[in-house]
């Protein structure tokens, strides 16, 4: 019998980016709406219109897929590029770009459902919580800390501990409205409400941390 084997280091068949996108879209729909435990890899494969073999060729297990789905959702709503130093933008404009993206991210119906899923998992699945925090909140905080450090170096801000200031910024943006929406006693804010809130938070943040001259003006 004549067998022709592939060299050990030869690349396999390239993965189809469209199928990966379909899998992530299915995961982003099913995990928030049905909960992590109630969603099987079979259900995700069926919703994405792919085989289980294809699904597992992209994501080795459900935890990996969950993390990738959360990360992709965060990157779509609040991309890393929003935190890069854009010299053409004023401090106010740059902070508004981040604030609006963050509110789009956290005040999205899918995001609210996902927060509820994570709350329901509290104390039960520590690994899942760690995955969620790593690819979501921690990633956003690290990006904001980098942004604030750069703006301090450029002379726009005066912040002793940029990491703590990043926390303050996002906590102010979420405010009480996020909690009220999360527990179901308030609707999601509309676009005009989000914009007004972002403006208010950015103004407060700049007053607190904006660089002042020696005379304090």
C-alpha positions in Angstrom: 0.0 0.0 0.0 1.5 3.3 -1.1 0.7 6.1 1.4 1.8 9.7 0.7 2.0 11.6 4.0 2.1 15.3 4.5 5.3 16.7 6.0 5.0 17.2 9.7 5.3 21.0 9.5 3.2 21.6 6.4 0.2 23.9 7.0 -3.3 22.5 7.0 -6.2 23.9 5.0 -6.7 27.6 5.7 -9.7 28.3 8.0 -12.6 30.0 6.3 -13.0 33.5 7.9 -16.6 33.7 6.9 -17.4 30.5 8.8 -15.5 31.8 11.8 -17.5 35.0 11.7 -20.8 33.0 11.5 -19.7 30.9 14.5 -18.9 34.0 16.5 -22.2 35.7 15.5 -24.1 32.6 16.6 -22.3 32.5 19.9 -22.9 36.2 20.5 -26.6 35.6 20.0 -27.1 32.4 21.9 -24.9 32.9 25.0 -26.6 36.1 26.1 -30.2 35.0 25.2 -30.1 31.4 26.6 -27.2 31.5 29.1 -23.9 29.7 29.0 -24.9 26.4 30.4 -28.0 26.0 28.2 -26.0 26.5 25.0 -24.3 23.5 23.5 -21.6 23.4 20.8 -24.1 21.5 18.7 -26.6 24.4 18.9 -23.9 26.9 18.0 -22.9 24.8 15.0 -26.5 24.5 13.8 -27.1 28.3 14.3 -23.9 29.1 12.4 -24.7 26.7 9.6 -21.5 24.7 10.0 -20.5 21.2 11.0 -19.3 20.4 14.4 -16.0 19.4 12.8 -15.7 22.9 11.4 -16.7 24.5 14.7 -14.0 22.6 16.6 -11.4 23.4 13.9 -11.9 27.0 14.8 -12.5 26.7 18.6 -11.2 23.9 20.7 -14.0 24.1 23.4 -16.9 26.1 24.6 -14.8 28.2 27.0 -12.5 29.3 24.2 -15.5 30.1 21.9 -17.1 32.2 24.7 -14.0 34.2 25.3 -13.5 34.8 21.6 -17.2 35.9 21.2 -16.9 38.4 24.1 -13.6 39.7 22.8 -14.9 40.2 19.3 -18.0 41.9 20.5 -15.9 44.3 22.6 -13.5 45.0 19.8 -16.4 45.8 17.4 -18.1 48.2 19.8 -15.0 49.8 21.3 -12.0 49.0 19.1 -8.4 49.2 20.3 -7.8 52.0 17.8 -10.1 54.3 19.8 -7.5 54.4 22.6 -4.5 55.2 20.4 -3.0 58.6 20.6 -4.6 60.7 17.8 -2.8 64.1 17.8 -5.4 65.6 15.5 -8.1 65.1 18.3 -8.4 67.4 21.3 -8.5 65.8 24.7 -12.3 66.3 24.8 -12.8 64.8 21.4 -10.6 61.8 22.2 -12.4 61.1 25.5 -15.7 61.5 23.8 -14.7 58.9 21.2 -14.0 56.4 24.0 -17.0 57.4 26.1 -19.5 57.0 23.2 -17.9 53.6 22.3 -18.1 52.4 25.9 -21.7 53.3 26.2 -22.5 51.6 22.9 -20.8 48.6 24.3 -22.3 48.4 27.8 -25.7 49.8 27.0 -26.4 47.4 24.2 -29.2 44.9 24.8 -26.9 42.0 24.0 -24.4 43.3 26.6 -27.0 43.7 29.2 -28.1 40.1 28.7 -24.5 39.0 28.9 -24.0 40.8 32.2 -27.1 39.0 33.5 -25.7 35.7 32.4 -22.4 36.4 34.2 -24.3 37.5 37.4 -26.2 34.2 37.3 -22.9 32.4 37.1 -21.4 34.2 40.1 -19.8 31.7 42.5 -20.5 28.8 40.2 -18.0 29.0 37.3 -14.9 30.9 38.4 -13.1 30.0 35.1 -15.8 31.5 33.0 -15.7 34.7 35.1 -12.0 35.0 34.7 -12.3 34.6 30.9 -15.0 37.2 30.7 -13.0 39.7 32.8 -9.8 39.1 30.9 -11.2 39.7 27.4 -13.7 42.3 28.4 -13.3 44.7 31.4 -9.6 44.1 32.0 -8.8 44.7 28.3 -10.7 47.9 28.3 -9.1 49.2 31.5 -5.6 48.4 30.2 -6.3 50.2 27.0 -7.7 53.2 28.9 -4.7 53.3 31.2 -2.4 53.4 28.2 -4.4 56.2 26.7 -4.3 58.3 29.9 -0.6 57.7 30.3 0.0 58.9 26.8 -2.1 62.0 27.4 -0.1 62.7 30.6 3.1 62.5 28.7 1.8 64.9 26.0 0.9 67.4 28.7 -2.9 67.2 28.5 -3.6 65.4 31.8 -2.1 65.3 35.3 -2.9 61.9 36.8 -0.9 60.3 39.6 -2.3 56.8 39.0 -3.7 56.4 35.4 -5.1 52.9 36.2 -7.3 54.2 39.0 -8.4 57.1 36.9 -9.4 54.7 34.1 -11.6 52.9 36.6 -13.2 56.2 37.7 -13.9 57.1 34.1 -15.8 53.9 33.3 -17.6 53.7 36.6 -18.9 57.2 36.0 -20.0 56.3 32.5 -22.0 53.3 33.7 -23.5 55.2 36.6 -26.7 54.2 38.3 -28.5 53.9 35.0 -26.6 50.7 34.0 -27.5 49.0 37.3 -31.2 50.1 36.9 -31.2 48.7 33.4 -29.5 45.5 34.5 -32.1 44.7 37.1 -34.9 45.7 34.8 -36.3 48.9 36.4 -35.2 51.2 33.6 -35.0 50.9 29.8 -31.8 51.3 27.8 -30.9 55.0 27.3 -31.5 56.2 23.8 -28.8 57.8 21.6 -29.4 61.4 22.8 -29.3 60.3 26.5 -26.1 58.4 26.0 -24.5 61.4 24.2 -25.6 63.9 27.0 -24.3 61.5 29.7 -21.0 61.1 27.9 -20.5 64.8 27.6 -21.2 65.3 31.3 -18.8 62.6 32.4 -16.0 63.8 30.0 -16.4 67.4 31.3 -16.1 66.2 34.9 -13.1 64.1 34.1 -11.3 66.9 32.4 -12.0 69.3 35.3 -10.6 66.7 37.7 -7.5 65.7 35.8 -6.9 68.3 33.1 -3.4 69.9 33.3 -3.4 73.3 34.9 -0.7 76.0 34.7 1.2 77.1 37.8 -1.4 79.8 38.5 -4.1 77.1 38.6 -6.1 78.5 35.6 
